[in-house]
């Protein structure tokens, strides 16, 4: 049994998130892979395993229930059965890989301009056998394939995030921007073309810090 299994289970209980034993094992194996690769490639500044659990895994797991709720509301084009999500500036794959593990029905693409980060995501997909996960080395501005959800976590200002990823958002799709404190100033300068329809406060188990999701449409 992984030494952090009980702490992960406690966090999942607090989030009211039910995951199979296999999914929990995948999450912890993913965390171990981050630890291993970070020694060489500096994927994350967080090195302590307990801190990684709260700041990375639980922080990303906190968006799963809100994401499922918003996806259930989407009106998909006729004939579309597969849901897709683009994680912009994915870094070590957060929250994209966590979403791919917990929501196997969603096709997740993690895009990053740094080749080694995209390679790490591909490695995780192969090691953990996640057919719904892909790492892509590209600039988000170059993507034109439409995604149902375009998300980011601590990536850029809301103005830049939405402007750069506009061409990748499906006409019926939503942006999901994970932020810390309520970004009043960023919200104030968003263009008319971007509509904020919900600002959602998150409680991350074991993390005494503000977290929120900014939900937007184009």
C-alpha positions as CSV (number, residue, x, y, z in Angstrom):
1,X,0.0,0.0,0.0
2,X,1.2,3.5,-0.9
3,X,2.2,5.5,2.3
4,X,-0.1,8.3,1.2
5,X,-3.1,6.2,0.4
6,X,-4.9,7.0,3.7
7,X,-4.3,10.8,3.3
8,X,-5.6,10.6,-0.3
9,X,-8.7,8.7,0.8
10,X,-9.4,11.2,3.6
11,X,-9.1,14.1,1.0
12,X,-11.5,12.3,-1.4
13,X,-14.0,11.8,1.5
14,X,-13.9,15.5,2.2
15,X,-14.5,16.3,-1.4
16,X,-17.3,13.7,-1.6
17,X,-15.5,12.2,-4.5
18,X,-15.8,8.4,-5.1
19,X,-12.9,6.8,-7.0
20,X,-12.0,3.2,-7.5
21,X,-9.0,1.6,-5.9
22,X,-7.4,1.5,-9.3
23,X,-7.9,5.2,-9.9
24,X,-6.5,6.0,-6.5
25,X,-3.4,3.9,-7.3
26,X,-3.0,5.7,-10.6
27,X,-3.1,9.1,-8.9
28,X,-0.4,8.1,-6.4
29,X,1.7,6.5,-9.2
30,X,1.4,9.7,-11.1
31,X,2.6,11.7,-8.1
32,X,5.6,9.4,-7.8
33,X,6.4,9.9,-11.5
34,X,6.3,13.7,-10.9
35,X,8.7,13.2,-8.0
36,X,11.0,11.0,-10.2
37,X,11.1,13.3,-13.2
38,X,11.3,16.5,-11.2
39,X,14.8,15.4,-10.0
40,X,16.0,15.8,-13.6
41,X,13.6,18.1,-15.3
42,X,12.4,20.4,-12.6
43,X,8.6,19.9,-13.4
44,X,7.5,21.5,-10.1
45,X,8.8,23.5,-7.2
46,X,7.0,21.3,-4.7
47,X,9.2,18.4,-3.7
48,X,7.7,17.1,-0.5
49,X,5.3,14.2,-1.0
50,X,2.7,15.3,1.5
51,X,2.8,18.8,0.1
52,X,2.5,17.4,-3.4
53,X,-0.7,15.5,-2.3
54,X,-2.4,18.7,-1.1
55,X,-1.0,21.3,-3.5
56,X,-1.2,19.2,-6.6
57,X,-3.4,16.2,-6.4
58,X,-6.2,17.4,-4.0
59,X,-6.0,20.9,-5.5
60,X,-6.8,19.4,-9.0
61,X,-9.3,16.8,-7.6
62,X,-11.3,19.7,-6.2
63,X,-12.3,20.7,-9.7
64,X,-13.6,17.3,-10.8
65,X,-17.2,17.6,-9.4
66,X,-17.6,21.2,-10.7
67,X,-16.3,20.0,-14.1
68,X,-18.7,17.1,-14.3
69,X,-21.6,19.4,-13.4
70,X,-20.7,21.9,-16.2
71,X,-20.2,19.1,-18.7
72,X,-23.6,17.7,-18.0
73,X,-25.1,21.1,-18.9
74,X,-23.3,21.4,-22.3
75,X,-25.5,21.0,-25.4
76,X,-23.2,19.1,-27.8
77,X,-23.5,19.3,-31.6
78,X,-25.6,16.5,-33.1
79,X,-23.6,13.4,-33.6
80,X,-20.9,14.3,-31.0
81,X,-20.6,11.6,-28.3
82,X,-17.0,12.1,-27.0
83,X,-16.2,15.0,-24.6
84,X,-12.8,16.7,-25.0
85,X,-10.8,18.9,-22.7
86,X,-7.6,21.0,-23.4
87,X,-5.3,21.8,-20.5
88,X,-3.3,24.9,-21.4
89,X,0.3,25.3,-20.1
90,X,-0.1,22.0,-18.5
91,X,3.4,21.8,-16.9
92,X,3.5,18.6,-15.0
93,X,0.0,17.8,-16.2
94,X,-2.2,19.5,-13.6
95,X,-5.2,19.4,-13.6
96,X,-5.2,17.5,-17.0
97,X,-3.8,14.2,-15.9
98,X,-5.9,14.1,-12.7
99,X,-9.0,14.7,-14.9
100,X,-7.9,12.0,-17.3
101,X,-7.6,9.5,-14.4
102,X,-10.9,10.4,-12.7
103,X,-13.0,11.0,-15.8
104,X,-12.0,8.3,-18.4
105,X,-14.9,9.3,-20.6
106,X,-13.1,12.6,-21.4
107,X,-10.4,12.9,-24.0
108,X,-7.7,15.1,-22.4
109,X,-5.0,16.9,-24.3
110,X,-2.3,18.7,-22.3
111,X,-0.5,21.3,-24.3
112,X,2.8,22.9,-23.3
113,X,5.4,25.0,-25.2
114,X,8.2,23.1,-23.3
115,X,9.0,19.8,-25.1
116,X,10.1,17.9,-21.9
117,X,6.8,18.7,-20.2
118,X,4.8,17.4,-23.1
119,X,7.1,14.3,-23.2
120,X,6.5,13.7,-19.5
121,X,2.7,13.7,-20.1
122,X,3.1,11.2,-22.9
123,X,5.2,9.1,-20.5
124,X,2.5,9.2,-17.9
125,X,-0.1,8.2,-20.5
126,X,2.0,5.2,-21.5
127,X,3.0,4.1,-17.9
128,X,-0.4,4.4,-16.4
129,X,-2.2,3.1,-19.5
130,X,-4.4,6.1,-20.1
131,X,-5.7,5.9,-23.7
132,X,-7.7,9.2,-23.2
133,X,-4.6,11.3,-22.4
134,X,-2.2,13.0,-24.8
135,X,0.7,15.4,-24.3
136,X,1.2,18.0,-27.1
137,X,4.2,20.1,-27.6
138,X,2.8,23.3,-29.2
139,X,1.7,26.9,-28.7
140,X,-2.0,27.0,-27.8
141,X,-2.5,29.8,-30.3
142,X,-1.7,27.3,-33.1
143,X,-4.6,24.9,-32.1
144,X,-7.8,25.1,-34.1
145,X,-9.4,21.8,-33.2
146,X,-12.5,22.6,-31.0
147,X,-12.5,21.4,-27.4
148,X,-15.6,21.3,-25.1
149,X,-13.6,22.6,-22.2
150,X,-10.4,24.6,-22.2
151,X,-8.8,24.8,-18.8
152,X,-5.7,26.3,-17.1
153,X,-4.2,26.3,-13.6
154,X,-2.0,29.2,-12.5
155,X,-1.1,29.7,-16.2
156,X,-1.6,33.4,-17.2
157,X,-4.0,36.3,-16.8
158,X,-7.6,35.7,-17.8
159,X,-7.2,38.1,-20.7
160,X,-4.2,36.2,-22.1
161,X,-5.6,32.8,-21.4
162,X,-8.8,33.4,-23.2
163,X,-7.2,35.4,-26.1
164,X,-4.5,32.7,-26.7
165,X,-6.9,29.8,-26.5
166,X,-10.0,31.3,-28.3
167,X,-9.4,29.3,-31.5
168,X,-9.4,26.0,-29.5
169,X,-12.7,26.6,-27.8
170,X,-15.8,24.9,-29.4
171,X,-18.7,27.3,-30.0
172,X,-20.7,25.6,-27.3
173,X,-17.7,25.2,-25.0
174,X,-16.6,26.7,-21.7
175,X,-13.3,28.0,-20.3
176,X,-12.4,26.8,-16.8
177,X,-9.6,28.9,-15.2
178,X,-8.3,27.7,-11.9
179,X,-7.2,30.7,-9.7
180,X,-6.1,31.4,-6.2
181,X,-7.6,34.6,-4.8
182,X,-10.6,36.1,-6.5
183,X,-9.0,37.9,-9.5
184,X,-10.9,41.1,-9.4
185,X,-8.5,43.1,-11.5
186,X,-8.2,40.4,-14.2
187,X,-12.0,40.1,-14.4
188,X,-12.4,43.9,-14.7
189,X,-10.3,44.0,-17.9
190,X,-11.8,41.1,-19.8
191,X,-13.2,42.0,-23.2
192,X,-16.9,42.1,-23.9
193,X,-16.5,39.0,-26.0
194,X,-15.7,36.9,-22.9
195,X,-18.7,36.2,-20.6
196,X,-18.1,35.2,-17.0
197,X,-21.0,33.1,-16.0
198,X,-19.9,31.7,-12.6
199,X,-17.1,32.3,-10.1
200,X,-16.9,29.3,-7.9
201,X,-15.0,29.1,-4.6
202,X,-13.2,25.8,-3.9
203,X,-12.3,24.2,-0.6
204,X,-9.1,22.1,-1.0
205,X,-8.7,19.5,1.8
206,X,-5.6,20.3,3.9
207,X,-4.9,23.5,2.0
208,X,-5.3,26.7,3.9
209,X,-5.4,29.0,0.9
210,X,-8.0,30.6,-1.4
211,X,-8.9,28.8,-4.6
212,X,-11.6,29.5,-7.2
213,X,-12.7,28.6,-10.7
214,X,-13.6,31.3,-13.2
215,X,-16.1,29.8,-15.7
216,X,-16.4,31.7,-19.0
217,X,-17.9,31.5,-22.5
218,X,-16.7,33.0,-25.7
